[in-house]
Amino acid sequence: MGLDSTKIVLTEACQEWFKSAYPPSVVYEYVVTEPFILKSMGAEFAEITCPLGIPYRIPLYIDGNITFKMDLKATT
C-alpha cells in the first residue's frame, strides 16, 4: 500500500484555508469535511485528491497548525 491508499481529513485550520484557495462557488468537486486521498508530500506542501480524482495542493502547516490527519475511519 502506498500513498494512493492513504485517506486523510482536513483540520479546521485547513478547511477555512481550502475554501478560500478553492472557492466552493467555483470548484464543486469536493466536500471539505469528507476524506481526501494523499497523493504526495513534500517539505512544505501536500498534493491531495478528492474522490473524483481532482488534484489540489495544500500547505502542511498554517500558522504552525498541521493541515491534515489520517482518516481513522478508513483504517478500521
C-alpha positions in Angstrom: 0.0 0.0 0.0 1.3 3.4 -1.0 0.2 6.9 -0.6 -2.7 6.4 -3.0 -4.5 4.3 -0.4 -4.0 6.9 2.4 -7.2 8.7 3.2 -6.9 12.0 5.1 -9.2 14.6 6.6 -8.5 18.3 6.7 -8.2 20.0 10.1 -10.3 23.0 10.9 -7.4 25.3 10.1 -7.1 23.9 6.7 -10.8 23.7 5.9 -11.0 27.5 6.0 -7.8 27.9 4.0 -9.1 25.4 1.5 -12.4 27.1 0.9 -10.6 30.4 0.4 -8.0 28.9 -2.0 -10.5 26.7 -3.9 -13.9 28.6 -3.6 -16.9 26.2 -3.4 -18.8 28.5 -5.8 -16.1 27.8 -8.5 -15.0 24.3 -7.6 -17.8 21.8 -6.9 -15.8 18.5 -6.8 -15.1 18.4 -3.1 -16.8 18.4 0.3 -14.3 20.0 2.7 -15.4 17.8 5.6 -15.1 14.5 3.7 -11.9 12.4 3.3 -9.3 13.2 0.6 -6.6 10.9 -0.8 -3.0 11.9 -0.1 -1.1 11.6 -3.4 2.3 13.1 -2.5 4.0 15.1 0.2 6.9 17.5 0.0 8.7 19.6 2.6 6.0 22.4 2.6 3.1 21.1 0.5 1.0 18.0 0.0 -0.9 17.0 -3.1 -4.3 15.6 -2.4 -7.3 14.5 -4.5 -11.0 14.4 -3.9 -12.9 11.2 -4.5 -13.4 12.2 -8.2 -9.6 12.4 -8.7 -9.3 16.2 -8.9 -5.9 17.2 -7.6 -5.4 20.0 -5.0 -2.3 21.3 -3.3 -2.3 22.3 0.4 0.4 23.6 2.8 1.5 21.2 5.5 1.1 23.9 8.2 -1.0 27.0 8.6 0.1 29.4 11.4 2.0 26.4 12.9 -1.0 24.1 12.9 -1.0 20.8 10.9 -3.4 20.9 8.0 -4.5 17.2 7.8 -4.6 14.0 9.7 -5.2 10.3 8.9 -8.8 9.4 8.4 -9.2 6.9 11.3 -12.5 5.6 9.9 -10.7 4.4 6.8 -8.1 2.4 8.8 -10.6 0.3 10.9 
